[in-house]
Amino acid sequence: MHTIMLLDDHEMVRQGIELGLDNEPDLNVIGSFRTSRELLEALARRVADVVVMDFTLGPSDTDGLSLIQTLSRRFKRCKLLVVSSHYTLATVSLALKAGSLGVLGKTQKLTELIVAIRTVAQGRIYLERCMLLALQESTSFFDRVDVNSPVVRPASLRLNTRLTPKEQEVLRCFLEGMSVSSIAVKFSRSVSTISTQKQSAYRKLGIKTDSELFMFTKQFGRPG
């Protein structure tokens, strides 16, 4: 029997998951919470085997990344499974590096969630096949990790993996506060060329927004 705690600021989501797990004889939901504070207080009284948590919590709550790090540090026996509507390569990479054992998109079926919970409960990494392939192509994250074995944390991930030198230059300048126009002037390239190189780098890193880039660099380091 694996004990489960749920964290999502949407009650309907929590109720749906709880009802779906109710018919599984080996899965027992022992807590359902709206805020990270409620979850932490409950875990202090009784540690669950698995916490199924949303990556994006309420506006007044902590961010998902900080919570994963806190849970990993304070409750080492507890396995973390992130279920997120914001399912990008960057989000998955950040969640795994912070301490989650699995990440699942909210568009997946409940049967997939059940498989993910059982996998994570056994101390193994769970990822959808498409995301696993994307990670293998874009980083060396799984160079030393067998997804069928207990997770082994890599020493580091480099932001510049698979980026061309020019893409690294563009991102480095952008992170220093330069605009696309300023970068174009600096390297004597057209604005459209700089913009294309920036978007190409974003695609390789699996990110879509500038804020995701800043989160990514905070965890994995600056390019170059």
C-alpha positions as CSV (number, residue, x, y, z in Angstrom):
1,M,0.0,0.0,0.0
2,H,1.4,3.4,-1.1
3,T,0.2,6.5,0.8
4,I,-0.5,9.6,-1.3
5,M,-0.9,13.3,-0.6
6,L,-2.3,15.7,-3.2
7,L,-1.5,19.4,-3.6
8,D,-3.4,21.6,-6.1
9,D,-5.1,24.9,-5.6
10,H,-8.0,23.7,-7.7
11,E,-10.4,21.6,-5.5
12,M,-12.1,20.0,-8.5
13,V,-8.7,18.7,-9.7
14,R,-7.9,17.2,-6.3
15,Q,-11.3,15.6,-6.0
16,G,-11.1,14.1,-9.5
17,I,-7.7,12.5,-8.8
18,E,-8.9,11.3,-5.4
19,L,-11.9,9.6,-6.9
20,G,-9.8,8.1,-9.6
21,L,-7.4,6.6,-7.1
22,D,-10.2,5.3,-4.9
23,N,-10.5,2.1,-6.9
24,E,-6.8,1.2,-6.7
25,P,-6.2,-1.2,-3.9
26,D,-2.5,-0.3,-3.5
27,L,-2.9,3.5,-3.5
28,N,-4.3,5.3,-0.4
29,V,-4.9,9.1,-0.5
30,I,-4.3,10.3,3.1
31,G,-4.4,14.0,2.5
32,S,-5.6,16.6,-0.1
33,F,-4.4,20.2,0.2
34,R,-4.9,23.6,-1.4
35,T,-1.7,25.3,-0.2
36,S,1.9,24.3,0.4
37,R,1.6,25.3,4.1
38,E,-1.2,22.8,4.6
39,L,0.8,20.1,2.9
40,L,4.0,20.8,4.9
41,E,2.1,20.8,8.2
42,A,0.5,17.4,7.3
43,L,3.8,15.9,6.3
44,A,5.4,17.0,9.6
45,R,2.7,14.8,11.3
46,R,2.9,11.9,8.9
47,V,5.1,11.5,5.8
48,A,3.4,10.1,2.7
49,D,5.1,7.8,0.3
50,V,4.3,10.0,-2.7
51,V,3.2,13.7,-3.0
52,V,1.4,14.5,-6.3
53,M,1.7,18.2,-6.7
54,D,0.9,20.9,-9.2
55,F,4.0,22.9,-10.4
56,T,2.0,26.2,-10.5
57,L,0.3,27.0,-7.2
58,G,-2.0,29.8,-6.1
59,P,-0.8,33.5,-6.6
60,S,-0.1,33.9,-2.9
61,D,1.7,30.6,-2.5
62,T,5.3,29.6,-3.0
63,D,6.5,28.7,-6.5
64,G,6.6,25.0,-7.4
65,L,10.3,24.9,-7.8
66,S,11.0,26.2,-4.3
67,L,8.5,23.8,-2.8
68,I,10.1,20.8,-4.6
69,Q,13.5,21.8,-3.1
70,T,12.0,22.2,0.4
71,L,10.2,18.8,0.3
72,S,13.3,17.1,-1.0
73,R,15.4,18.5,1.8
74,R,12.9,18.1,4.7
75,F,11.2,14.8,3.8
76,K,13.7,12.6,2.1
77,R,11.6,9.5,2.2
78,C,8.8,11.2,0.3
79,K,8.8,10.8,-3.5
80,L,7.6,13.7,-5.6
81,L,5.5,13.6,-8.7
82,V,4.7,16.9,-10.5
83,V,1.5,17.2,-12.5
84,S,1.5,20.4,-14.6
85,S,-0.4,22.1,-17.3
86,H,2.8,23.9,-18.2
87,Y,4.5,20.9,-19.7
88,T,7.7,22.1,-21.4
89,L,11.3,20.7,-21.5
90,A,12.5,23.5,-19.2
91,T,9.8,22.8,-16.6
92,V,10.5,19.1,-16.6
93,S,14.3,19.6,-16.4
94,L,13.9,22.1,-13.5
95,A,11.5,19.8,-11.6
96,L,13.8,16.8,-11.9
97,K,16.9,18.7,-10.9
98,A,15.1,20.2,-7.9
99,G,14.2,16.7,-6.6
100,S,11.1,15.4,-8.3
101,L,11.1,11.8,-9.6
102,G,8.5,12.3,-12.2
103,V,6.6,14.9,-14.2
104,L,3.3,14.4,-16.0
105,G,1.3,16.7,-18.2
106,K,-2.3,17.4,-17.1
107,T,-3.6,16.5,-20.5
108,Q,-2.8,12.8,-19.8
109,K,-5.4,10.2,-18.8
110,L,-5.9,9.1,-15.2
111,T,-4.5,5.6,-16.1
112,E,-1.2,7.3,-16.9
113,L,-1.2,9.1,-13.6
114,I,-1.7,5.8,-11.8
115,V,1.3,4.3,-13.6
116,A,3.4,7.4,-12.8
117,I,2.5,7.2,-9.0
118,R,3.4,3.5,-8.8
119,T,6.7,4.1,-10.7
120,V,7.7,7.0,-8.5
121,A,6.7,5.2,-5.3
122,Q,9.3,2.6,-6.2
123,G,12.0,5.2,-6.4
124,R,12.2,5.2,-10.2
125,I,12.0,8.2,-12.7
126,Y,8.7,8.6,-14.5
127,L,8.5,10.6,-17.8
128,E,6.3,10.3,-20.8
129,R,8.2,8.8,-23.7
130,C,8.1,11.9,-25.8
131,M,9.6,14.0,-23.0
132,L,12.2,11.4,-22.2
133,L,13.3,11.4,-25.9
134,A,13.4,15.2,-25.9
135,L,15.6,15.3,-22.8
136,Q,17.9,12.7,-24.2
137,E,18.3,14.7,-27.4
138,S,18.8,18.1,-25.7
139,T,20.9,17.4,-22.6
140,S,23.2,14.8,-21.1
141,F,20.7,14.4,-18.2
142,F,20.3,10.7,-18.6
143,D,23.9,9.8,-19.5
144,R,24.3,8.1,-16.2
145,V,20.6,7.4,-15.3
146,D,18.7,4.2,-16.1
147,V,15.0,5.2,-15.9
148,N,14.3,1.7,-14.6
149,S,16.6,2.1,-11.7
150,P,16.6,4.4,-8.6
151,V,17.5,8.0,-9.7
152,V,21.1,9.1,-9.8
153,R,21.5,12.9,-9.7
154,P,23.9,14.3,-12.3
155,A,26.7,16.6,-11.1
156,S,25.5,19.5,-13.3
157,L,23.6,20.5,-16.4
158,R,25.0,23.1,-18.7
159,L,22.8,25.7,-20.3
160,N,25.0,25.7,-23.5
161,T,24.3,22.1,-24.3
162,R,23.7,21.8,-28.1
163,L,23.7,25.6,-28.6
164,T,25.8,27.1,-31.3
165,P,28.5,29.7,-30.3
166,K,26.3,32.5,-31.8
167,E,23.2,31.3,-29.9
168,Q,25.3,31.3,-26.7
169,E,26.4,34.9,-27.5
170,V,22.9,36.1,-28.0
171,L,21.5,34.5,-24.8
172,R,24.5,35.8,-22.8
173,C,23.9,39.3,-24.0
174,F,20.2,39.1,-23.4
175,L,20.7,37.9,-19.9
176,E,23.0,40.9,-19.3
177,G,20.0,43.2,-20.1
178,M,20.7,43.9,-23.8
179,S,17.8,44.2,-26.2
180,V,17.6,42.3,-29.5
181,S,18.4,45.6,-31.3
182,S,21.4,46.3,-29.2
183,I,22.7,42.8,-29.7
184,A,22.3,43.2,-33.4
185,V,24.4,46.4,-33.4
186,K,27.0,44.7,-31.2
187,F,27.6,41.8,-33.5
188,S,26.8,43.7,-36.8
189,R,23.9,41.4,-37.6
190,S,20.3,42.1,-38.5
191,V,17.6,42.3,-35.9
192,S,15.8,39.4,-37.6
193,T,19.0,37.2,-37.5
194,I,19.4,37.9,-33.7
195,S,15.7,37.2,-33.1
196,T,16.0,33.9,-35.1
197,Q,19.1,32.8,-33.2
198,K,17.3,33.6,-29.8
199,Q,14.2,31.6,-30.8
200,S,16.4,28.7,-32.0
201,A,18.2,28.6,-28.7
202,Y,14.8,28.7,-26.9
203,R,13.6,25.7,-28.9
204,K,16.7,23.7,-28.1
205,L,16.3,24.4,-24.4
206,G,12.6,23.6,-24.5
207,I,11.6,27.1,-23.2
208,K,9.1,29.6,-24.6
209,T,9.4,32.8,-22.6
210,D,12.0,35.1,-21.2
211,S,11.0,34.2,-17.6
212,E,11.6,30.5,-18.3
213,L,15.1,31.4,-19.5
214,F,15.9,33.2,-16.2
215,M,14.6,30.3,-14.2
216,F,16.6,27.9,-16.3
217,T,19.9,29.8,-15.9
218,K,19.2,30.1,-12.1
219,Q,19.3,26.3,-11.9
220,F,21.8,25.3,-14.6
221,G,24.1,28.3,-15.0
222,R,24.7,30.9,-17.7
223,P,25.7,30.1,-21.3
224,G,29.3,30.0,-22.4
